[in-house]
């Protein structure tokens, strides 16, 4: 098949397809060549240039690709999500969006599960929950299977700056807790003193003797009655004799 001429529609179409994200299994990390499909990848693997580079590969080169892949994976995980939990498959799909990233097929790891288990055993990430759970429980690394169920991972930041920051946060938290304890104790003491004062007032009221007051009879002297004065009415019709 002939090469498309420069500037033609077929050439531009190939260039646009080459810019996009292609199949990972069709990428040759050693040669830095992205093949469009399985047939193209097989054809590339049979090419003299590829066979020559493969013959010059050493275990140190594989270890170098493995180290670069691990460093770039952890760097993106730290910068993108910090120490928050994220699903392993979801993050891996985010990681491979960079077309120039180191591909896993050039490392010693044959699957994402083995790579995740390696990072968990080396103490570089935490592995949370497997299966259909919500990722809250920690599971053993031997039982992790990224392909079968959801596996959550989180970055472990052991840098000096992060350790110092966590230490300062712990001190602030402890001081806040101690201040709260002091305030709670003072409040409880005031409540107790108030209850004791109320009980003391009740006892004082109970001890006060009651004085019984007898009825006092007071006799008042009777007022003297005055005689009635009767006036004789005159008969105005009676004539004098």
Secondary structure, DSSP 8 states (H G I E B T S, - for coil): -----TTSHHHHHHHHHHHS---GGGEETTTTEE-SSHHHHHHHHTSHHHHHHHHT--HHHHHHHHHHHHHHHHHHHHHHHTT--EEHHHHHHHHTTSTTS--GGGSS-SSHHHHHHHHHHTTSEEEE--TTS-S-SB--GGG--TTTS--EEEE----HHHHHHHHHHHHHHHHHHHHHHHHHHHHHHHHHHHHHHHHHHHHHHHHS---------------------------TT----
